[in-house]
Amino acid sequence: MVLACFKMRKFEKRRIEEGFIKVLFFSFAFLSVFVTLGILFILIFETISFFKEVSIIRFFTEREWTPLFYIKKFGIWPLLSGTLLTSLIAIMIALPIGIFIAIFMSEYISPKAKAIFKPVLEILAGIPTVVYGYFALLFVTPLLKKIIPSISGFNALSPGIVLGIMIIPTIASLSEDAISLIPKSLREASYALGATKLQTSLKILLPAASSGIISSIILSFSRAIGETMIVTIAAGQRPVFTFNPLVPIETITAYIVQVSLGDTPTGSLEYKTIFAVGMVLFILSFIFNMVSHILKMKFIKSYKM
């Protein structure tokens, strides 16, 4: 009887502890959702307030962005082109390097060497972006100027290259995880047919892991779009609608920093522009993240079947 009571008390204690842990975890999960909804609500509220004063048609059709000037223009395209230009340069730099690093880690080095190499590579992702920004301005830009004398002191190419270096670990790590999930039997079948390790990697493993690799590329592109300090320091603050990487440009994030740190009165039309462009950035990032998540789940599901 005493033993039964002891077991019952132990069971009740465990049930209370499990209930507490469940409530605690739910609270943390709800907090993250609540913060996201709060940010979204502020963006929507302030964006609606902005579009009450500026036509949405004007916002998406004009090609000049001068809300801080006397003659105000509110075309988002100069900021959007600058953001996309630096991000595309970053992907062009990071994609081939990241993919070949992923193949190297997955197929060519021993597990012990990989356990050392992969954390060292991921250190790049932990370097503060302000350091990357000054590296782009003080090292990469002077180096490019020796190669391309016509390049401006502030330009899109330099921050784009450094952005690419910054997102290499993301592409390499996620792509390596995707390649590692491919069944060993697929590799052995390729070797049995006489293929070399390089042929197997490029013609068998990469196509088989394409969903996971594309997911890593989209996620990295989304991160490049949202980067702030590198483009603020090295790209300049000249909002022009151009895809020339040799001239100064301004990105969405750099403009938000410019207005937030300036003397723009809170509540003014100029101040509200940061929420309008912030909403555009939020929508872009949301779309890319959702596509990345869908592709990732598709890849995982295909190898669970």
C-alpha positions as CSV (number, residue, x, y, z in Angstrom):
1,M,0.0,0.0,0.0
2,V,2.8,2.4,0.9
3,L,4.7,1.5,-2.2
4,A,1.6,2.2,-4.3
5,C,1.1,5.6,-2.7
6,F,4.8,6.4,-3.3
7,K,4.5,5.5,-7.0
8,M,1.3,7.5,-7.2
9,R,2.9,10.6,-5.7
10,K,5.9,10.2,-8.0
11,F,3.6,9.9,-11.0
12,E,1.7,13.0,-10.0
13,K,4.9,15.0,-9.5
14,R,6.2,13.9,-12.9
15,R,2.8,14.9,-14.5
16,I,3.0,18.3,-12.9
17,E,6.6,18.8,-14.0
18,E,5.7,17.7,-17.6
19,G,2.7,20.1,-17.5
20,F,4.9,23.0,-16.4
21,I,7.5,22.3,-19.1
22,K,4.8,22.1,-21.7
23,V,3.4,25.5,-20.6
24,L,6.9,27.0,-20.6
25,F,7.7,25.8,-24.1
26,F,4.3,27.0,-25.4
27,S,5.0,30.4,-23.8
28,F,8.3,30.7,-25.6
29,A,6.8,29.6,-28.9
30,F,3.9,32.1,-28.4
31,L,6.3,34.9,-27.6
32,S,8.1,34.5,-30.9
33,V,4.8,34.5,-32.8
34,F,3.6,37.5,-30.8
35,V,6.8,39.5,-31.6
36,T,6.5,38.7,-35.3
37,L,2.8,39.7,-35.3
38,G,3.7,42.9,-33.4
39,I,6.4,43.8,-36.0
40,L,4.0,43.0,-38.8
41,F,1.2,45.1,-37.3
42,I,3.4,48.1,-36.9
43,L,4.6,47.8,-40.5
44,I,1.1,47.5,-41.8
45,F,-0.3,50.4,-39.7
46,E,2.5,52.8,-40.7
47,T,2.5,51.7,-44.3
48,I,-1.2,52.3,-44.6
49,S,-0.6,55.8,-43.1
50,F,2.1,56.4,-45.7
51,F,0.0,55.4,-48.6
52,K,-2.8,57.7,-47.5
53,E,-0.4,60.6,-48.4
54,V,1.4,59.0,-51.3
55,S,-0.2,57.0,-54.1
56,I,0.8,53.3,-54.3
57,I,0.8,53.6,-58.1
58,R,3.4,56.4,-57.7
59,F,5.4,54.3,-55.3
60,F,5.7,51.5,-57.8
61,T,6.0,53.4,-61.1
62,E,8.3,56.4,-60.4
63,R,12.0,55.8,-60.9
64,E,13.4,58.5,-58.5
65,W,13.6,58.3,-54.8
66,T,14.1,61.7,-53.1
67,P,11.8,61.9,-50.1
68,L,14.4,63.9,-48.1
69,F,14.8,66.5,-50.9
70,Y,12.7,69.7,-51.5
71,I,11.2,68.1,-54.6
72,K,10.0,64.8,-53.3
73,K,9.9,61.6,-55.4
74,F,8.7,58.3,-54.0
75,G,9.6,55.6,-56.6
76,I,10.9,52.5,-54.8
77,W,12.8,51.2,-57.8
78,P,16.2,52.9,-57.1
79,L,16.3,51.2,-53.6
80,L,15.0,47.9,-55.0
81,S,17.5,47.8,-57.8
82,G,20.4,48.6,-55.4
83,T,19.3,45.8,-53.1
84,L,18.9,43.2,-55.8
85,L,22.1,44.2,-57.5
86,T,24.3,43.7,-54.4
87,S,22.4,40.4,-53.6
88,L,22.8,39.0,-57.1
89,I,26.6,39.8,-57.0
90,A,26.8,38.0,-53.6
91,I,25.0,34.9,-54.9
92,M,27.3,34.8,-58.0
93,I,30.3,34.8,-55.7
94,A,29.0,32.5,-53.0
95,L,27.2,29.9,-55.1
96,P,30.1,28.1,-56.9
97,I,32.4,28.4,-53.9
98,G,29.8,27.2,-51.5
99,I,28.7,24.2,-53.7
100,F,32.3,23.0,-54.2
101,I,33.0,23.4,-50.5
102,A,29.9,21.3,-49.8
103,I,31.1,18.6,-52.2
104,F,34.6,18.7,-50.7
105,M,33.2,18.3,-47.1
106,S,30.7,15.6,-48.1
107,E,32.9,13.4,-50.4
108,Y,36.6,14.2,-50.1
109,I,37.6,14.6,-46.5
110,S,37.5,12.2,-43.6
111,P,34.8,12.6,-40.8
112,K,37.5,13.8,-38.4
113,A,38.8,16.5,-40.7
114,K,35.2,17.5,-41.5
115,A,34.5,17.9,-37.7
116,I,37.3,20.5,-37.7
117,F,36.8,22.1,-41.1
118,K,33.1,22.8,-40.9
119,P,33.1,24.8,-37.6
120,V,36.1,26.8,-38.8
121,L,34.2,27.6,-42.0
122,E,31.1,28.7,-40.0
123,I,33.2,31.2,-38.1
124,L,32.8,33.4,-41.2
125,A,29.1,33.6,-40.4
126,G,29.9,34.8,-36.8
127,I,32.0,37.8,-37.8
128,P,30.2,41.1,-37.1
129,T,28.8,42.6,-40.3
130,V,30.3,46.0,-39.4
131,V,33.7,44.4,-39.7
132,Y,32.8,43.0,-43.1
133,G,31.6,46.6,-44.1
134,Y,35.0,48.2,-43.3
135,F,36.8,45.3,-44.9
136,A,34.8,46.0,-48.1
137,L,35.5,49.8,-47.9
138,L,39.2,49.8,-46.8
139,F,40.5,46.6,-48.5
140,V,38.3,45.3,-51.3
141,T,37.4,48.7,-52.8
142,P,41.1,49.9,-53.1
143,L,42.0,46.5,-54.6
144,L,39.2,46.8,-57.2
145,K,40.3,50.3,-58.0
146,K,43.7,49.0,-59.1
147,I,42.0,46.5,-61.4
148,I,39.1,48.8,-62.5
149,P,40.3,52.4,-62.3
150,S,36.9,53.8,-63.3
151,I,35.2,52.3,-60.3
152,S,33.8,54.7,-57.7
153,G,35.0,54.9,-54.1
154,F,31.5,53.8,-53.1
155,N,30.0,51.1,-55.4
156,A,27.8,48.0,-55.5
157,L,30.6,45.5,-56.5
158,S,32.7,45.7,-53.4
159,P,29.9,45.1,-50.8
160,G,28.4,42.5,-53.2
161,I,31.7,40.5,-53.1
162,V,32.0,40.8,-49.4
163,L,28.3,39.8,-49.0
164,G,29.1,36.8,-51.0
165,I,32.0,35.9,-48.7
166,M,29.6,36.3,-45.7
167,I,27.0,33.9,-47.0
168,I,29.4,31.2,-48.2
169,P,29.0,29.2,-44.9
170,T,25.2,29.2,-45.2
171,I,25.3,27.7,-48.8
172,A,28.1,25.3,-48.0
173,S,26.7,24.0,-44.7
174,L,23.1,23.6,-45.9
175,S,24.2,22.1,-49.2
176,E,26.5,19.7,-47.5
177,D,23.7,18.5,-45.2
178,A,21.5,18.0,-48.3
179,I,24.2,15.9,-50.1
180,S,24.9,13.9,-47.0
181,L,21.3,12.8,-46.8
182,I,21.5,11.1,-50.2
183,P,21.6,7.2,-49.7
184,K,25.0,5.6,-49.9
185,S,23.6,3.1,-52.4
186,L,23.2,5.8,-55.0
187,R,26.9,6.5,-54.8
188,E,27.9,2.9,-54.9
189,A,25.7,2.3,-58.0
190,S,27.5,5.2,-59.7
191,Y,30.9,3.8,-58.8
192,A,29.9,0.4,-60.0
193,L,29.1,1.8,-63.4
194,G,32.7,3.2,-63.6
195,A,32.1,6.8,-62.7
196,T,34.8,8.7,-60.8
197,K,34.2,10.5,-57.6
198,L,34.0,13.9,-59.3
199,Q,31.5,12.6,-61.9
200,T,29.4,11.1,-59.2
201,S,29.4,14.3,-57.3
202,L,28.5,16.6,-60.2
203,K,26.2,14.3,-62.2
204,I,24.5,12.2,-59.5
205,L,24.7,13.9,-56.1
206,L,24.1,17.5,-57.1
207,P,20.9,16.7,-59.1
208,A,19.7,14.4,-56.4
209,A,20.2,17.1,-53.7
210,S,18.9,19.9,-55.9
211,S,15.9,20.8,-53.7
212,G,18.1,21.2,-50.6
213,I,20.7,23.1,-52.5
214,I,18.2,25.5,-54.1
215,S,16.7,26.0,-50.6
216,S,20.1,27.0,-49.2
217,I,20.6,29.4,-52.2
218,I,17.2,31.1,-51.6
219,L,17.8,31.3,-47.9
220,S,21.3,32.9,-48.5
221,F,19.8,35.3,-51.0
222,S,17.2,36.3,-48.5
223,R,19.9,37.0,-45.9
224,A,21.9,39.1,-48.5
225,I,18.7,41.2,-49.2
226,G,18.3,42.0,-45.5
227,E,22.0,42.8,-44.8
228,T,22.5,46.3,-43.4
229,M,26.0,47.3,-42.3
230,I,28.0,46.1,-45.3
231,V,26.0,48.1,-47.8
232,T,25.6,51.1,-45.6
233,I,29.3,51.5,-45.2
234,A,30.6,50.5,-48.6
235,A,27.8,51.0,-51.2
236,G,27.2,54.7,-50.7
237,Q,23.9,56.5,-50.2
238,R,23.0,57.5,-53.8
239,P,19.5,56.1,-54.7
240,V,19.7,55.7,-58.5
241,F,17.9,53.2,-60.7
242,T,20.8,51.3,-62.2
243,F,22.3,47.9,-62.5
244,N,25.9,49.2,-63.0
245,P,28.0,47.7,-60.1
246,L,30.7,50.3,-60.5
247,V,28.7,53.3,-59.3
248,P,27.3,54.3,-55.8
249,I,23.9,52.9,-55.0
250,E,21.6,52.7,-52.0
251,T,19.8,49.7,-50.7
252,I,16.5,49.5,-48.7
253,T,18.3,48.7,-45.5
254,A,20.9,51.5,-46.0
255,Y,18.1,54.0,-46.5
256,I,16.3,52.8,-43.3
257,V,19.6,53.4,-41.4
258,Q,20.0,56.8,-43.0
259,V,16.6,58.1,-41.9
260,S,16.6,56.4,-38.5
261,L,19.9,58.0,-37.6
262,G,19.2,61.4,-39.1
263,D,17.1,64.5,-38.0
264,T,13.9,63.4,-39.6
265,P,10.9,64.2,-37.3
266,T,9.0,61.2,-36.0
267,G,5.6,61.0,-37.6
268,S,6.5,63.0,-40.7
269,L,6.0,61.7,-44.2
270,E,9.7,61.3,-44.6
271,Y,9.8,59.2,-41.4
272,K,6.9,57.0,-42.6
273,T,8.9,56.1,-45.8
274,I,11.1,53.7,-43.7
275,F,8.0,51.6,-42.9
276,A,6.9,51.5,-46.5
277,V,10.2,50.3,-47.8
278,G,10.5,48.1,-44.7
279,M,7.2,46.4,-45.7
280,V,8.6,45.8,-49.2
281,L,11.7,44.2,-47.6
282,F,9.6,42.1,-45.3
283,I,7.5,40.8,-48.1
284,L,10.6,39.9,-50.2
285,S,12.2,38.1,-47.3
286,F,9.0,36.3,-46.4
287,I,8.5,35.1,-50.0
288,F,12.1,33.8,-50.2
289,N,11.9,32.1,-46.8
290,M,8.6,30.4,-47.6
291,V,10.0,29.1,-50.9
292,S,13.1,27.9,-49.1
293,H,11.0,26.1,-46.5
294,I,8.8,24.4,-49.0
295,L,11.7,23.2,-51.0
296,K,13.4,22.0,-47.8
297,M,10.4,20.0,-46.7
298,K,10.0,18.6,-50.2
299,F,13.6,17.4,-50.1
300,I,13.3,15.8,-46.6
301,K,10.0,14.1,-47.6
302,S,11.5,12.6,-50.8
303,Y,14.2,10.9,-48.8
304,K,12.0,9.7,-46.0
305,M,9.9,7.8,-48.5
